[in-house]
């Protein structure tokens, strides 16, 4: 297994976790102090605080319809990246598939949130876009990991089949 792929994947997860923690900090701080200006608030239309404190900044704007639990997206992001880190390195085919599926779903959510960001909120959130990029890198790296594990499993299965054929 390529150690570089694992390092890039872990580094991406750590960056995602830090960005998500920062997003959570900004949201909670802005809720307590209306005059708070985050480092990522560059102008009225380039403001992460406006995005994080919007109705879409909690539970992706969806959980409020399903449950009373409506955590900040940043908290969900931190939990997500911790889960991905716990699954690394996936030595088992099913774990690597789970990791790949989680990354795929995170990219679908990124597309959904990017749509909301641009077309609904009409804002640009530097932290959000950075998280979308991190999610895409995680998807690419998890695909490489999955492909490598799949190839190793196929090779091992072939060797087993060839070994049993020779014994017959």
Residue pairs with C-beta under 8 A, 6 or more apart in sequence:
1 89
1 145
1 148
1 149
1 152
2 144
2 148
5 141
5 144
5 145
5 148
6 88
6 89
6 145
8 137
8 141
9 84
9 88
9 138
9 141
9 142
9 145
10 85
10 88
12 134
12 137
12 138
12 141
13 81
13 84
13 85
13 88
13 138
14 81
14 85
15 130
15 134
16 77
16 80
16 81
16 131
16 134
16 135
16 138
17 77
17 78
17 81
17 82
17 85
19 77
19 127
19 130
19 131
19 134
20 73
20 74
20 75
20 76
20 77
20 78
20 80
20 81
20 131
21 74
21 78
22 74
22 127
23 48
23 52
23 72
23 73
23 74
23 77
23 127
23 128
23 131
24 72
24 74
24 75
24 77
24 78
25 74
26 36
26 38
26 40
26 48
26 49
26 52
26 74
26 127
27 49
27 52
27 53
27 57
27 72
27 74
28 72
29 36
29 38
30 36
30 38
30 49
30 52
30 53
31 53
36 49
37 49
38 48
38 49
40 47
40 48
40 49
40 125
40 126
40 127
41 47
41 48
41 49
41 50
42 126
44 50
45 122
45 123
45 124
46 123
46 124
46 125
46 126
47 123
47 125
48 125
48 126
48 127
48 128
50 121
50 123
50 125
51 57
51 117
51 121
51 123
51 125
51 128
52 72
52 73
52 74
52 125
54 61
54 121
55 61
55 64
56 73
56 113
56 116
56 120
56 121
57 72
57 73
58 64
58 70
58 71
58 72
58 73
59 69
59 70
59 71
59 73
59 76
60 73
60 76
60 109
60 112
60 113
61 116
63 69
63 70
63 71
64 70
73 113
77 131
80 102
80 106
83 102
84 99
84 102
84 103
84 138
84 142
87 95
87 98
87 99
87 102
88 99
88 145
89 145
90 96
90 98
90 99
90 145
90 149
91 149
92 149
93 149
93 150
93 153
96 142
96 145
96 146
96 149
96 150
97 146
99 142
99 145
99 146
100 139
100 142
100 143
100 145
100 146
102 142
103 135
103 138
103 139
103 142
103 143
104 139
106 135
106 138
106 139
107 135
107 136
107 139
109 135
110 131
110 132
110 135
110 136
113 128
113 132
114 128
114 129
114 132
117 123
117 124
117 125
117 128
117 129
118 124
